[in-house]
Amino acid sequence: MRELIYRKPEFINLRNHPDYNERWVQDRITEDPTIIGLGDLALRDRERPQPKAGVLDLLLEDSETNERFEVEIQLGKTDETHIIRTIEYWDIERRRYPNYDHTAVIVAEDITGRFLNVISLFNGYIPLIAIQMKAVAVSDSCALIFTKVLDKVSLGMEEEDEGDLEPVDRSFWEKRAGRQTLAMADEIISLAKAFDSRLEPTYRKYYIGLARSGAVDNFIKLRPKKAFLRFEPRLDRTDEIQQSLDDAGLDTLPYDTRWNRYRIRIPHGDFEQYRQLLGRLVEQSFRAFSEE
């Protein structure tokens, strides 16, 4: 067996490097926007002029979710002007194109603890992501490593607004969607109760959720319709999950980026053939939600 050789990585300071500069970084992201770790994005524009406000480094887009990312790159340590500029460009773009969801993205070589704290104050009010970029020498070349150090947080969770949602009873949904759809909802709730017997359904005007010992615990939501049940597990979007849904032939609506939920339609009479997959999604959502 060949002995594996360990080499300590040699990091490159891009800010002070004679050859690798911000334009070079932009070139690499332009060639493959997925390297920054925000999904299957495409380049919409580069060095995009902003009215009376300078130039936006990169505008990336997820065509499936209608989400745009306003990306600013900073070599060296991030600073106040970098944060302000990023937020300003995000605000201009969202006002110009309100039909898209917009997220501000800061990319810097060194995001210090102090400025991470400052940035985190905006998070939840401004959808903002911070990514730390490291350049590593590889033989006579350079590789870039991007690490998300601050993810965006939606302003207010659904559960915080539960008091504003009108409670109803089971008969409301039986009249609205029918007993056949309610039976499928019961099956999914049973799958959830297998992981915690304290879980019980809560009937709201717009969906059926869950409560654990009386406290809201909506790691899944169910929206019964006359012809199908819409199942909404709260999960981070991954290629693996999407592939499993595609392979099963399940009909899915676009991923809900605001609340991090898949939206899956289950037709009447098809529950049993999807039971195993749905059970896995319920479990993954339960585990992920419980770890927060």
Backbone torsions as a table, in degrees:
resi	resn	phi	psi	omega
1	MET	NA	129.2	-177.6
2	ARG	-70.1	133.4	-179.0
3	GLU	-73.2	130.1	178.3
4	LEU	-80.6	135.6	-177.3
5	ILE	-104.2	127.8	177.5
6	TYR	-94.6	134.4	174.3
7	ARG	-128.4	130.5	177.9
8	LYS	-67.2	130.2	-177.9
9	PRO	-65.0	143.1	177.4
10	GLU	-105.3	109.6	-178.4
11	PHE	-83.7	144.5	-178.5
12	ILE	-109.7	131.7	174.6
13	ASN	-85.5	103.2	-175.6
14	LEU	-67.2	-32.8	-176.7
15	ARG	-59.3	-35.3	-175.8
16	ASN	-106.8	9.4	-176.3
17	HIS	-85.7	138.6	-177.6
18	PRO	-72.3	-22.7	-174.7
19	ASP	-111.6	-42.7	-179.1
20	TYR	-88.1	116.9	-176.7
21	ASN	-134.5	-172.9	-176.6
22	GLU	-64.3	-37.6	178.1
23	ARG	-63.1	-36.8	178.2
24	TRP	-64.3	-40.8	177.6
25	VAL	-63.7	-44.7	177.5
26	GLN	-58.0	-41.2	178.9
27	ASP	-59.2	-42.6	-177.8
28	ARG	-66.9	-42.8	179.5
29	ILE	-68.9	-37.0	178.1
30	THR	-61.8	-40.8	179.2
31	GLU	-64.1	-37.6	-177.6
32	ASP	-149.9	87.7	-178.0
33	PRO	-61.6	-17.2	-178.7
34	THR	-68.9	-15.7	-174.4
35	ILE	-66.3	-19.7	-179.2
36	ILE	-82.2	-6.1	171.1
37	GLY	85.2	25.9	179.8
38	LEU	-110.9	17.6	176.9
39	GLY	105.4	-168.5	-176.2
40	ASP	-83.6	77.1	-176.6
41	LEU	-96.7	158.6	176.0
42	ALA	-124.1	152.3	178.0
43	LEU	-76.0	124.1	175.9
44	ARG	-94.7	-40.1	-180.0
45	ASP	-162.3	159.1	-179.4
46	ARG	-134.2	138.6	-177.0
47	GLU	47.9	58.7	-173.8
48	ARG	-83.7	117.0	-179.4
49	PRO	-62.2	137.1	177.0
50	GLN	-111.9	135.5	-177.4
51	PRO	-56.5	113.8	177.5
52	LYS	57.1	28.2	-174.8
53	ALA	-146.3	21.4	176.4
54	GLY	90.6	-149.9	-172.7
55	VAL	-133.0	128.9	176.0
56	LEU	-79.9	128.8	-176.1
57	ASP	-58.8	-59.0	-176.1
58	LEU	-141.3	139.6	170.9
59	LEU	-117.3	113.1	-179.5
60	LEU	-107.0	156.7	-174.5
61	GLU	-143.3	140.1	169.3
62	ASP	-104.2	105.4	-173.5
63	SER	-68.5	-23.9	-178.3
64	GLU	-74.9	-32.9	-175.5
65	THR	-109.0	-0.3	-177.2
66	ASN	57.7	40.9	179.4
67	GLU	-113.3	135.1	178.1
68	ARG	-116.7	147.9	-178.0
69	PHE	-122.7	118.6	176.8
70	GLU	-90.8	108.5	-169.6
71	VAL	-107.6	125.0	174.1
72	GLU	-116.2	133.2	-177.0
73	ILE	-108.5	134.1	-179.9
74	GLN	-131.0	119.6	173.2
75	LEU	-82.1	142.1	-176.1
76	GLY	81.0	-151.6	-177.5
77	LYS	-80.6	142.9	174.3
78	THR	-72.2	154.5	-178.6
79	ASP	-142.7	-179.6	-175.1
80	GLU	-60.6	-43.6	-177.2
81	THR	-64.4	-34.0	178.6
82	HIS	-64.9	-45.2	179.1
83	ILE	-62.5	-47.9	-178.1
84	ILE	-62.3	-43.5	-179.0
85	ARG	-62.7	-42.8	-180.0
86	THR	-61.4	-46.6	-179.7
87	ILE	-66.4	-38.7	179.9
88	GLU	-62.8	-44.6	-179.8
89	TYR	-66.6	-39.9	176.2
90	TRP	-58.4	-44.5	-177.1
91	ASP	-66.3	-40.4	179.0
92	ILE	-62.7	-46.4	-177.2
93	GLU	-66.0	-40.8	-178.0
94	ARG	-68.5	-30.2	177.9
95	ARG	-75.1	-36.3	179.9
96	ARG	-72.9	-34.4	-175.5
97	TYR	-130.6	71.7	-174.9
98	PRO	-71.4	-10.3	178.8
99	ASN	-77.7	-5.3	176.2
100	TYR	-108.5	153.5	166.0
101	ASP	-83.3	137.4	-175.2
102	HIS	-122.5	140.9	177.7
103	THR	-134.0	129.2	176.4
104	ALA	-82.1	137.2	-178.1
105	VAL	-130.4	122.7	174.4
106	ILE	-102.8	125.4	175.4
107	VAL	-118.1	121.8	-178.7
108	ALA	-145.7	154.8	178.0
109	GLU	-68.8	-35.8	-176.7
110	ASP	-137.6	107.2	175.2
111	ILE	-102.3	101.0	-173.1
112	THR	-72.0	161.5	-179.8
113	GLY	-58.6	-38.6	-178.7
114	ARG	-62.8	-47.6	-177.1
115	PHE	-77.2	-24.1	173.1
116	LEU	-64.6	-38.1	176.8
117	ASN	-65.7	-40.6	179.1
118	VAL	-64.1	-46.5	-179.4
119	ILE	-61.0	-41.0	-176.9
120	SER	-63.7	-21.8	177.2
121	LEU	-65.4	-31.3	179.6
122	PHE	-81.2	-24.9	-172.1
123	ASN	-67.2	134.2	-172.4
124	GLY	102.6	-32.1	175.0
125	TYR	-101.4	-36.6	173.9
126	ILE	-121.2	122.0	178.7
127	PRO	-66.7	104.4	-170.0
128	LEU	-134.8	134.8	178.8
129	ILE	-121.3	134.8	175.9
130	ALA	-112.5	128.8	-178.2
131	ILE	-124.6	126.3	176.8
132	GLN	-92.8	131.4	-176.1
133	MET	-112.5	129.2	176.7
134	LYS	-121.9	134.3	175.8
135	ALA	-102.4	130.7	-176.5
136	VAL	-123.5	133.2	176.6
137	ALA	-72.8	129.3	177.8
138	VAL	-128.4	100.2	-174.4
139	SER	58.3	-119.5	178.8
140	ASP	-102.8	19.4	-178.0
141	SER	-121.8	-176.0	179.8
142	CYS	-134.3	133.7	176.4
143	ALA	-114.1	150.4	178.9
144	LEU	-112.5	135.2	177.3
145	ILE	-120.1	124.1	-179.0
146	PHE	-111.1	128.6	-179.2
147	THR	-126.5	122.1	178.3
148	LYS	-74.8	117.6	-179.1
149	VAL	-105.4	-13.7	174.8
150	LEU	-147.2	121.6	179.9
151	ASP	-99.6	157.8	-179.8
152	LYS	-72.2	149.4	177.4
153	VAL	-124.3	129.4	178.3
154	SER	-68.7	147.0	-179.8
155	LEU	-73.8	107.7	179.8
156	GLY	76.0	131.2	175.9
157	MET	-91.0	155.8	-179.9
158	GLU	-52.8	-40.4	-173.8
159	GLU	-64.0	-24.2	180.0
160	GLU	-71.2	-19.8	-177.1
161	ASP	-102.0	12.3	-175.0
162	GLU	-58.4	-32.4	-177.8
163	GLY	-64.9	-21.4	-178.8
164	ASP	-88.9	-5.5	-177.5
165	LEU	-99.3	126.2	-173.1
166	GLU	-69.6	121.8	176.6
167	PRO	-73.6	146.3	175.8
168	VAL	-132.5	-174.1	177.2
169	ASP	-118.9	179.0	-175.5
170	ARG	-62.0	-35.7	-177.7
171	SER	-63.4	-30.0	176.4
172	PHE	-58.3	-45.9	-177.7
173	TRP	-75.4	-31.4	176.2
174	GLU	-63.7	-40.1	177.7
175	LYS	-70.2	-36.5	-174.2
176	ARG	-79.5	-41.2	-173.7
177	ALA	-117.7	-18.6	179.7
178	GLY	97.9	156.3	-176.4
179	ARG	-67.9	-31.2	-178.2
180	GLN	-64.4	-42.5	177.7
181	THR	-68.6	-40.3	178.4
182	LEU	-61.8	-33.2	178.5
183	ALA	-64.1	-38.3	176.2
184	MET	-66.9	-39.2	176.2
185	ALA	-60.3	-41.2	178.3
186	ASP	-60.6	-38.9	-180.0
187	GLU	-63.0	-43.1	-179.6
188	ILE	-68.9	-38.2	176.5
189	ILE	-62.6	-36.6	176.6
190	SER	-64.1	-38.0	176.7
191	LEU	-61.8	-39.4	179.4
192	ALA	-69.5	-41.0	-178.5
193	LYS	-64.7	-19.5	177.6
194	ALA	-64.4	-23.5	-179.7
195	PHE	-95.5	-19.9	175.7
196	ASP	-160.3	110.5	-174.8
197	SER	-68.5	-12.1	-179.6
198	ARG	-78.6	-11.3	-178.2
199	LEU	-70.0	136.7	177.9
200	GLU	-138.8	150.4	179.1
201	PRO	-71.9	145.9	171.7
202	THR	-120.9	126.8	-175.3
203	TYR	-98.1	115.2	178.0
204	ARG	-114.8	166.3	-174.2
205	LYS	-63.4	-30.4	-174.8
206	TYR	-111.6	-8.1	-179.5
207	TYR	-166.5	168.4	170.3
208	ILE	-108.7	124.1	179.6
209	GLY	-115.4	-159.2	-179.2
210	LEU	-133.1	153.7	171.2
211	ALA	-134.1	145.9	177.5
212	ARG	-117.9	113.9	-176.9
213	SER	52.9	39.3	176.8
214	GLY	89.0	-11.6	-179.5
215	ALA	-99.0	139.2	-179.1
216	VAL	-57.7	134.4	-178.6
217	ASP	-147.5	64.3	-172.6
218	ASN	-85.3	60.7	174.1
219	PHE	-72.8	-17.7	168.4
220	ILE	-132.1	152.4	172.2
221	LYS	-131.4	150.0	-179.1
222	LEU	-126.6	130.4	179.4
223	ARG	-122.9	93.4	-177.8
224	PRO	-69.8	135.7	173.5
225	LYS	-125.0	168.4	-177.9
226	LYS	-64.9	-35.9	-175.0
227	ALA	-101.5	-12.3	-177.2
228	PHE	-162.6	170.7	173.9
229	LEU	-113.6	128.3	175.4
230	ARG	-95.1	120.0	-176.0
231	PHE	-105.9	125.8	-174.2
232	GLU	-126.7	86.2	174.6
233	PRO	-79.5	141.8	177.6
234	ARG	-87.8	109.0	-176.6
235	LEU	-149.9	147.6	171.1
236	ASP	-64.5	142.4	-179.3
237	ARG	-74.2	128.1	177.2
238	THR	-135.7	155.2	177.1
239	ASP	-63.7	-35.1	-177.7
240	GLU	-63.8	-45.9	179.7
241	ILE	-65.3	-45.2	-179.0
242	GLN	-61.6	-39.0	179.5
243	GLN	-65.3	-39.3	179.4
244	SER	-64.8	-37.0	177.0
245	LEU	-68.2	-41.9	179.1
246	ASP	-64.6	-43.5	-179.2
247	ASP	-62.5	-34.9	-179.5
248	ALA	-77.5	-14.2	-179.5
249	GLY	78.4	19.9	179.2
250	LEU	-76.8	142.8	179.1
251	ASP	-83.7	122.8	-179.0
252	THR	-122.7	143.6	170.8
253	LEU	-87.5	165.3	177.8
254	PRO	-54.0	142.4	-179.9
255	TYR	-58.8	136.1	-179.8
256	ASP	-84.6	98.9	-175.9
257	THR	-72.6	-23.6	-178.4
258	ARG	-69.8	-43.4	-175.9
259	TRP	-110.9	7.4	178.3
260	ASN	55.4	55.1	-179.0
261	ARG	-129.6	138.5	165.7
262	TYR	-78.3	150.4	178.9
263	ARG	-128.0	107.1	-168.5
264	ILE	-120.4	129.7	178.6
265	ARG	-94.7	125.9	177.3
266	ILE	-113.1	109.2	-177.9
267	PRO	-71.4	160.9	175.1
268	HIS	-58.6	139.5	174.8
269	GLY	82.4	-1.9	-175.9
270	ASP	-109.4	4.7	-172.5
271	PHE	-62.5	-45.3	-173.8
272	GLU	-60.1	-39.8	-177.7
273	GLN	-69.5	-18.6	179.6
274	TYR	-106.3	1.2	-172.3
275	ARG	-53.9	-46.9	-175.9
276	GLN	-63.1	-45.7	179.3
277	LEU	-64.7	-44.6	179.7
278	LEU	-62.7	-37.0	177.0
279	GLY	-62.2	-39.8	178.1
280	ARG	-65.5	-40.3	179.6
281	LEU	-66.8	-39.4	176.4
282	VAL	-60.9	-45.3	-179.2
283	GLU	-64.0	-46.1	-179.9
284	GLN	-60.3	-42.3	179.4
285	SER	-66.1	-42.0	178.9
286	PHE	-61.2	-46.2	-178.7
287	ARG	-64.7	-45.6	-177.7
288	ALA	-64.8	-41.9	-178.1
289	PHE	-68.3	-38.8	-177.0
290	SER	-69.7	-24.6	-177.7
291	GLU	-82.0	-10.6	-176.7
292	GLU	-74.3	NA	NA
